[in-house]
Amino acid sequence: MRQSTAPPAVRPGTAHRTAVLAVMCLALAVVVGMLASLLVAVPDMARDLRATESELQWIMNAYGVAFAGLLLLGGALGDRYGRKGVLLTGLALFALASGAVVRTDDVELVISLRGLAGVGAALVMPMTLSIITNVFPPDERGRAVGIWSGVSFGSALLAVLMAGGLLEAYSWRSVFVANAGLATLALVVAAILAPTSKNAESIRLDAVGALLSVVGVGALVFGIVEGPESGWSGGAVLTGFAVGATGLAAFIGWELRSPQPLLDVRVFRIRGVAAGSLVITAESIAMFGFFFLGLQYLQQILGYSPMRSGLALVAMALGAMIFSPAAPAFARRCGMRAVMGLGMALIAAGLGLLAATVDGGGIWPFLASTTLLGAGIAFAATPATEAIVTALPPEKQGVASALNDLTRELGGVLGIAILGSVFNTTYRSDTGDAVRGLPPEVAEATRGSLTGALRTAAELGGRPGARLADAAREAFDAGMANALLGGIGVVVLGAVAAVALLSHRRR
């Protein structure tokens, strides 16, 4: 990776830098919050569009597959052709695709538009961080990255609150209208305020590397998200894993030989980068798994409305956003290893508290655990993000931020898939006795989800229906507790590996 020989650009003043940071955080919040807001809107979409379970899965997953699969390419395009132009293109694509959903009732078209919005998000997210790191001088960059990191997590939770409020008054289409409107606002303000920057050297875009990364990551994500629906031994899932593994192996081999690689995989020899990637991946697995199950717990076990569910998660968002700007100062004072370890310990503690109290604990233990989770995110993710983006030179900040974002997105997909699988296995096992004697179709629907079980219980009525409903709720609590324990295991393993890497580097 060659360093730029061009003189450094004149940085904008403090007020201008603050305004740029604000609009980059707005653009980030829009693309990150979309997936979270859809988690709240899916039940209404299912009723209105008459979508099957498989179609609902792909309304959610089409966005994530395109998003994760194209992140590295999006970062490279910004480095090559200009970060501002790629950012504006991504925001325009996202806004158009989100707005078009409002005008259609066809499920397949909705899925296609979600994939198109994911392409736009893949162009936007890496540009937000790379523009920030280019605008802010080194002595201010840590705090700016901390704010960005807090928004990247807090915005998902605030999006749940926004979607809950909209769904109380309007239909699910209002969620897409709001996201399209916010993306348009970010587009207009970014066009005015965002500076233009790109790689000072005119280099070729690594088209082969870009193609291999899209194929490898996209196929791997496809296998992960399709596994719970089709079965992990299904032909499509195994093919996805095989193509993903082959594509990623080919990508690594090509990048090692390329004189101008899309991503120089040798950066993982830098222990700070490897440790930061491990921390972000591990905590994303745990957090997205919690997020996926926590919303169901609030609405189906505690009986909260979408709005109240969003309010219940505000403590987590506030914890992340309050402590993230302070994390860099703690890292300078106490060391990156100590701060990352503290953050992962707080995440494990939050998951452990919820696992111990999920059966009858109520809302107060839930709020206490989410506050711990938010603080843990701040102390773990902020120094990890800074370690990754500072490892690469200024002309490669698009790829650096894309690598950071890719670890988050893959961690999120893995979290929903792995912890969701632990939950489903426990739930289906624990409801086995309760569905004996029911017709096969009814029994399968009951074991498939808590919603199906409660619907069956209402149809049965009386004492048999009450027993079935109680058994299903107990199975849900047990499944969620086991999934949270699995998340603790992932967090502990990631923390131990990261601390070991950083300890070796220090010696």
N, C-alpha and C positions, 0 to 999 in steps of 0.2 A: 504494500500500500504506500504510494508515494505521497510525500507531503507537498502542500501547495507552496509555490514560490511567489505567489502574488502578495502584495502588501495587505495588511489587515484592513478591513473596512472600518469606516468611522461608525461607531456605535451611536444609536439614538440616545437622546437625553433620558433622564430618570422618569419623567412623566410619560414620555412616549413608550419607554420600555414597560412601564406598568400597564399602559393601555394595551400594548401588544400581548402581554401576559394574560390580561383579562379576556381578550377575544380568542386567544388560543385555548384557554380553559373552557370557554363557551363551546367552541367547535368540538373539543374533546368530550365535553359533557353530553353533547347531542348524540355522538356516535356510540359512546359507551352506554348511555342511558337507554337507548332504543331497545336492547335485548331485555333489560330489566323491566321496562314498562310493558313489554309484550307478555311477560309472565303473569301480570295482573289482568291483561285484556283477553287472554286466550279463552277463558270460559265463555265470555260474551261472543267472541268470534266463532266458537264452535256452534253455538246455538243459531247465530245469524246466517253463517255460511253453510251450515249442515255438513261440517267437515268431519272426516273420520279421524281416529286417533293418529294414524300414520300421517295424514295430511297436516294435522296440528303439529306433529313433531317437526315436519319439514318447514312449516311456516316459521318455526323458531330456528331450525338448524341451517336453513339455506343462507341466512345472514351470517351465522358464525363460520360456516365452511368457506364462503367467499372472503370473509374478513381475514381469517387466519391464513388461508392459502395464498393471499396476495400481498401480505404485509411487507415482506422483503422486497418484492418487486416495486411496491409503492415507494418505499424508502429510496431505492436505487433511482427511480424515475425523478424524484425530487433532487437528488444529488446531481443528476446528469442534466436535466432540463430546467431546473429552477423550482425551488420549494414553494414559493408563493403561487405560481401557476398551477402546480399539481394540487395544492391545498384548495384553491378556488374551484378547480375542476371536480375534485372529490366532493366538495360541499354542494355544488350544483347537481351532480349526479345523485347524491343522497336525497336532496330536497325534491327533485323531480320524481324519483322512484317512490319516496314516501307519500308524496301528494297524489300520485297516480293510484295508490291503493284505495283511496277514498272513493274512486269512481268505478270500482269493479266489484262484482259479486262472484267471479270465477276463482275457485280455490287455486287452480294450477297457475293462473296469472298472478295471483297474490304471492305464491311461492317464488315465481320468477322475479317479481319486483323486489321481494326481500333479498334475493341473491344479488340483484343489481345495486340495491342500497348497500350491501356488504362490500361490493367493489368500491363504491364511493368512500365507505368508511376506511377501507384499507389504504386509500390515498390520503385521507385526512389525518388519521391518528399519528403516523410517524412524522408527518410534517409539523404537527403542533409542537412536539418535543424538540425536533431539530431546529426549528425557528427560534424557540426559546433559548436553546444552548448557543445559538449564533448571536443572538441579540444581547444577552447578558454577559458582562465580564466575569472572569473566573471567581472574583471575590463575592459576587452576588448570585452566581449560578446555582449554588447549593440550595439557597432559600427558594429560588424560583422553581427548581426541580422538585423541592419539597411540596410547594403549593400544587404543582402539576400532579404529583403523585397522590396527594390528598383528594384532588378533584377526580382523578381517574377512578377512585373507589367510591368516594362520597356521592358522585353524580349518579351512579347506578341506584343507590338507595333513595336519593332525592327524586329520581325518575319514577320509582315506585309510588312515592307520595303524590307526585303530579298526576300519574295515571289513575291512582285511586280517586283523587278529587274529580278528575274529568269523568270517570265512569259513574260517579255518584249522580252527575247531572246530565251527561250526554252518552252517546253510544261509543263503542270501541273505536270508531273511525276518528273520533276527536283526538285520540292519542297520536295517530298519524298526522293529523292536521297540525298539532302542536309541534311535533318533531320537524315537519317540513318548514313551519314558520320560523323556528329557532335556527335551523340550518340556513335559511335565507338571510336572517339577520346577521348571523356569523359571516356569511359570504359577503354581504355589503360592507360590513365594518372591516373585515380583513382586507378587502380590496383597497380600502382607504389607508389603513394603518400598517399592515404587514410589510416589512422590508423584503426586497428581492435578494435571494442568495442562492448560490449553487457551487458546485465544485469549480475551482478556478482553472483547472486543467480540462481541456476538451478530450475526454476519453470515451471509448466505445462502451455502450451498454452491454453487459454480459447477458446476451439473449438466451444462450444455452443454459447458463446457471439459473436465470429467471424461470425458464420453462421447467427445469428439473425441480426447482423449489416449489413451484405451483403444483406440479403433479405429485411430488412427494408429500408435501404438507396437506394438500387438498384430499388425497386418497387416504392418508392416515386419519385425518379428522372425520372423513366419511365413515371409515370403519368404526371409529369410536362412537360417533353419534348414532349409527345404525345398529350397533350391537345390541343394546337393550331392547330394541323393537323387533329385530329379525332373529336374534339369537347369536351368541358369539361364535358358534360353529357353522353358521349359515354361509353359503357360497359367496354371496355378495360381500359379507363382512370379511371373510378370509381373503378374498381377492383384493379388497381395499387395503388390508394390512400388508399383503404381499407387494402390491404396487407401491404403497407408501414407503415400505422399507427399501425396496429396490430403487425408487426414485431418490430417496434421501441419501442412500449409499452412493449412487451415481453423482448426486449433487456435491457431496463431500469430495469424491475423487476428482471431479471436474474443477472445483474451486481450488484444490491443492495444486493443480497443474496450470491454472489460468494465470497469465501475467497481470490481468486486471480483474480480479474476482468480484462478484456481486457481494459476497461476504467472505472475508478471509477467515476461515475456520480456525486458523492458528491463534486467533485472539483468545480462544478458550484455554490456551496455555497460560494466559495471564490469570493468576489465581483469583484476583478480585472479580474479574468478569465471570469466571466459572462459579464462584461463590454467590455472586449477585444473581446469576441466572437460576441457580438452585433454590435460593431463597424465594425469588418471585414465583417460580413454578410451584414450589411446595405450598406456599401460603395461598396461591390462587386456587390450587386444587381444593384445599380445605375451605376457603371462603366461598367459592362458587357452589360447592356441594352444600354448604350450610344455607346459602341464599336460596337455592332451589328447594330444599326441604323446609326451610324456615317459613317461607310464604305459605306453603301448604299447611304447616302446623298452625299458623296464626288464623287462617281462614277456615280450616276444616276441623281443627281440634278445639281452639279457643272460640271459634265462631265470630271472628272479626270480619267487618266489611273491608273492601279494598282500601278505603281511606284510612280506617283505623290500623290496618296492617302496615300501611306506609308510615303512619305516625309512630308505630312501635319500633320501626327501624331507624328513626331519626337519631337516636342515641348513638348508633353505630356510625352514621355519617358524620355526626359532630365530633366523635372521638377521632376519626381519621383526619378530618379537616383541621381540627385544633392542634393536634400533636405533630402533623406532618411538617409544618414550617419550622418547628423547634428541633426536629430530629437531626438536621445537619450540624447544629451547634453541639448537641450531645455527642455526635460522632467525632467531631474534632476534639472534644474534651476527653471523652472516655475511650475512643477508638471504635472503628467500624465493627469489629468483631463483637464487642460488648453490646453495642446498640442493636445489631441484628439479632443476637442471642436473646436480648431482652424482649424484642418484638415478637419473636417466635414463641417465647415462653408465655407472653400475654395471650397470644392466639390459642395456644394449647390450653391455657387456664380457662379462657372463655368457652371453648368447646367442651371442656371437661365439666364445667359448671352446668351447662345446658344439658349435657348427657345425663348428669346425675339428677336433674330436676324436671326433665321433660315429661315424666309421668306424674301429672297432678301438680306440678310446680307453679303454674300460673304465669302471669305477665311479669312480676317483679324479678324473679330469677332470669327470665328472658332478657329484660332490659339490662340487668347487671352483666350478663354474659356478652351482650352485643356491645356494651361500652368497652369491655376488655378487648373484644375483637377489633374495634375501631382503633384503639390505642396501639394494639399490636401491629396492625397494618401500617400505621404511621412509622413506627420505629423499625420495622423490618423492611418495608418496601422502599422507603425514601433513600437510605444509604445504598441499598442494592441497585436502585435505578441510577444513582449518581456514579457508582462504580462502573456500570456498563457504558454509560454515555461518555465518560471521561477517558475511556480506554482507547477510543478511536479519534483520529484527527478531525479538525473542523470540516474538511471537505467530505467526510464520510458520516456526518451526523445523521443523515436520513436513514442510512442502513443501521447505525447504532441504535437509534430510537426504534426502528422497525424490529430489531432483535429483541429489545426490551419489551415491546408490545407483543411480539410473537410468543415470548415465554408466558406472558399474562393470558393471552387468548388460548394457547394450548393447555395451560394449567386450568383455565375455566372449563374447557370442553372435557378434559380428563376428570375434573372434579365432579361434574354432573354425571358423567358416565360411570366412574368408579364408585363414588359414594352412593349414587342412585342405584347401582347394581347391588351394593351391600344392603341398602334399604329394601329393594324389591325382593331379594332372596329371603330376608327375614320376614317381611310382610306376608309373602305367599306361603311360607312354611307355617307361620303362626295362625293363619286363617284356614289351614287345611281341615282341622277338626270341625270348625264352625260351618263349613259348606257341605258336609256330608249329608246326603239325602236330597240335595237340591238338583234340579236338572243340569246336565253338563254345561249348557250355554250360560245359564244363570250362575253356576258355580265359578266358571272361568271369569265372567265379568266381575264377580264379587272379589275374587283373588287378584284381579288385575289392578284395582285401585280402590282407595277408600271411598271415592265418589260412587263407584259401582256398588260397593258393599252397602252404603247408606241408602242408595236407591232400592236395592233388593230388600233391605230391612223395612223400608217404608211400605213396599208392596206386600210383605208378609204381614206386617202389623202385629199388634198384641205382644205377648211375651216372647214368642220366637223371634220377631223382628227386633225387639229390644236387646235380646241376648246376642243376636248377630251384630248389631250396631256396636255394642260394648266390646265384643271380641275384635271387631275390625279396628276400633280406636286403640285398644291395647296393643294390637299388632303394629299399628302405625307408630305408636310411642316406642315400642321395642326396636322396630326397624330404624327409626331416626336415631335412637341412642347408639345402636351399633354402627351406623354410618358416621356419627360424630366421633366415636372412638377410632374408626378407621382414619378420619381426618387428623386426629391427634397423632397417630402413628406416622402419617406422611409428614406432618410438621416437625416432629422430633427427628426423623431421619434426615430431612432437609437441613435442619439446624445443625445437627452434629456434623454432617458432611461439610457444610459451609464454614463452620468454626474451625474444623480441622484444616481446611484449605488455607484459611486466613492465618492460622497459627503457624503453619509451615512457611508461609510467605514472610511472617514476622521474624522467624528464626533465621 
